[in-house]
């Protein structure tokens, strides 16, 4: 399998990205290849620093890079030789013998989404791709979709997210018959906008999807659903709020215990670290852009080495799972009863 990694993307690029790639080699097969996209001299310097000479590394020299603050569409169109643009082209159906099976980036999220849709296109029967983040909760990991790819979804987009998220939760997270909930201001049938109620009705008709109805924000971490569907704005705000709150709570607990009894704090430290590890987004690597014709894993902008390692391994697992084929097949019936805005 050929796996591409954007070496130029992310707050900690290139060193943490390269470090994560090198660590991933130990878990890859001998016939797997890591295609590292970025400035060739930078990659070679990074390899020389740690003495990596693995033949499974291939360098894709890129003369441009997209910064985090650039406008996605303009950046992708204006920088065709950037790592994001080139990886998306290699991950698309029109790539040649050097095609990659999946690619990972911690760079500009909007640029990743734009490039993937521009060059990889959409899966058959998919209207809009959505970013599916694995969120650690007190009841176990859940899937939150969408977290930024589509900020103004139509009802049938949300319905499709429910189906795609359910398949991902089942095949990648191993959740049996995932419960799918649609985020709303209340659980009652009459709550929410007309668009949300229409999305609910479409999800009710989705075959083989265990739709449980509306869920409120507090129900996400109470374990009411295994897949939570929402628009890109709410999803993005929610995931970042959860990250900040989680880190703040653990720091507050540690500081409080230390102020009461420093010796007790030392004994309590392993417990805090263990809990934090179970709720640390770095453990889940990247979030797939579900619905594109290929595999694009979008990692957190603050990704560190283990984030990238886990994203590479999760991407390989995604390719092997056959999730994309299942998505196209499962959305065929839903597309028949929804407005036709699907890929040719």
Secondary structure, 3 states (H helix, E strand, C coil): CEEEEECCCCCCCCHHHHHHHHHHHHHCCCCCEEEEEECHHHHHHHHHHHCCCCCCEEEEECCECCCCCCCHHHHHHHCCCEHHHHHHHHCCCCCCCCCCCEEEECCCHHHHHHHHHHHHCECECCCCCEEEEEEEECCEEEEEECCCCCCCCCHHHHHHHHHHHHHHHHHCCCCCCCEEEEECCCCCCCCCCHHHHHHHHHHHCCCCCEEEEEECHHHHCCCCCCEEECCHHHHHHHHHHHHHHHHHHHHHHHHHHHHHCHHHHHHHHHHHHHHHHHCCHHHHCEEEEECECCCEEEECCCCCHHHHHHHHHHHHHHHHHCHHHHHHHHHHHHHHCCCCCCEC
